[in-house]
Amino acid sequence: MNYNKEIKYVYELMKKELKLLGAPNDIILKLEELTTILPDDVYVWSFSENDYSQALSNYGDVALGFDSQEIMEHLASYYSKGKKKTFDEYTVDTYVFPVKVEYDYEVQSKYIGILALAWYVAHDNFEIAYRSNV
């Protein structure tokens, strides 16, 4: 369930997008530093809506059936101590939410490109604010 190769893949994709934006080397170095200091504590459970998915056979001979919505709601309720409204109401650093796994490289690049641009702009704004206060 915790597949750190996927996490490393996202960092590499982010690095590529930052370079395409012309981000300075210090931003790239900060991203590389994050890969060493942030824990690999993202867990992904993959469920298929296809009861007869051949992809599931890659993980063993037994397939279990779950109501993924019910599981998500139960975990969200457990980690939010019964409150389900906003992230601010969580009492631990665990969030439970459904996402669609995207395998299309072009779509992945588009999503990460938006995040890379936001990070680049935030970095530049921070640097400008820092220099003006020095």
Salt bridges, closest charged atoms under 4 A:
ASP26 OD2 - HIS123 NE2 3.07
GLU32 OE2 - LYS15 NZ 2.59
GLU102 OE1 - LYS100 NZ 3.05
ASP124 OD1 - HIS123 ND1 3.47
GLU127 OE2 - LYS30 NZ 3.82
GLU127 OE2 - HIS123 NE2 3.73
GLU127 OE1 - ARG131 NH1 4.00
